[in-house]
Amino acid sequence: MRRTPIWHHYERLAARSDFDGVSGPLSSEEGDLEGDFFRSALGGRERVLDVGCGPGVPLIGLAGCVESLCGIDVAPAMLSVARQSIAVRNIANAWLIRGSVEALPFADGSFDGFAVSGTLESVDDPDAVLSEIARVAVPGATAASLEWDIRHKFPDGTPRIERWLRRESEGLFLQVTHWLPDPYRARHERYLLDPASEFARQTANRHPLEEGERVATELKPEDLPAEAVLDSYYNVETHFDPATLAEAFDRAGFEPVEERVQDSFGVPHIFSVLRRR
């Protein structure tokens, strides 16, 4: 089974418009909560970097309260969504760059503010990202971070497995997620079924799904006939609780200013504001 970068998954979501930077999360109550957090933390800054800007949230919400801001992401389809959102709103003080957040293409001390929203779980090396943020930060720069509080996935502190059948543009998948608590991480395995195989046809008949839909299943990877699997791949996400997130920022030279855990889009999130030492 091959390993793929996590951003490939987000590319597929953007390609089928699961992220709508124009009329989606920006107008929701939860989106307002997140937007208010980033505006409160970063308003008034001169040069802000949205690290892993995705479809343009929170970058777009920050445009009216900072002097200038840049969004960087490695996923071109995500940047396309963000670019459309910027154009629709006639935002003149923001620009976008395609690049790796683990090797930022900026000089030391380039920014005095950073928005980090769901980025650390979406990279192979969160410490490398935070080290790069610290490098391009001026002393005293502010970082506003929003990440899952992953403790909700481990109510009893033990590993767990979720299995789903899901329909995507490529076809019918078996998706298996291993939630692992020490350290916090998630391994997502995806098995694409060959639509020409009898097994895939029977499975699709039992579970008629529209694109983007999924249903829980008892199927395991070992239940799949070899001839029924067209492709298989996996990726690994890093997750945090408040303590491990604070430790990661501390290793990079950031000290906490404020922190709270609050539900956002139905999931507990860690809202953190930190300052570069």
C-alpha positions, 0 to 999 in steps of 0.5 A: 500500500502506498503512502500519499500526502495528506493534501491529496485528500483535500485536493479531491474535496476541492475538486468536487466543491466540498469546500466552498470559499464563496458561500460555505463556511464563511456565512455560518454561525461556526464560521463567524465564531472562527472568524471572530477569533482570528480577527480578535487575535490578529487585527491590526497586524501589518503582515499576516501569513495564513499558513496552509490557507486552503480555500481561503478561510480564515484569510478572507475574514482577516482582509479587512482588519490587517494591512496585508496578508499572504496565503500559502498552500501546496494544494492548487485546487484549494488555492483556486477556490481561495482565489475565486473568493478573493476575486468575488470580494474585490480583496486588494491586500491579499495574495496567494502562493503555492508552496510547502509550509514545511519550507516557507519561501520567505526571508527571516522576520517577514511577518508579524502575524500568523493564522494556523487553522487545521494546518498542523494535522495536515502535514507530515512534520508539524514541528518543521512547520512551526520551526519555519513559522518561528523563522519568518516571524519577527520577535513578538509576532502573534500566532492564532491557532485552531486545531481539533481537540482530539480527546473526543475521539478517545473517551476511554483512552484506547485506540479505535477503528472506524470503517466506512463505505464511501462513494467518491468521484473515483468510485466506491471506497472502503475507508478504514481509520485507525485512531491512535492515542499515544501519540495522537494520530490517525491513519486513514486507509482507502481501498478503491474497488474495481467497478468491473469486479463482481464483488464491487457490483454486489457491494454497490447494489447493497449500498447505493450511495451518491457521490460524497455519501458514506455508510458504516460497514463491518467490511475489513480490508482482509475481506476484499478479494485481491482482484476487487481492489483497483488501488489502495493508499494511506496517509497519517495525520498528527493530532493534539490535545491542549497540552501537546499543542502547547508543547509543540509551539513551545519547542518552536519558541512561542509562549501562550497568551490565551487558550480555550476549548470550544465546539466548532462545527460540532467538534471540540477545537483548541483556540490558541493565541501565542507570542513569539519569544 
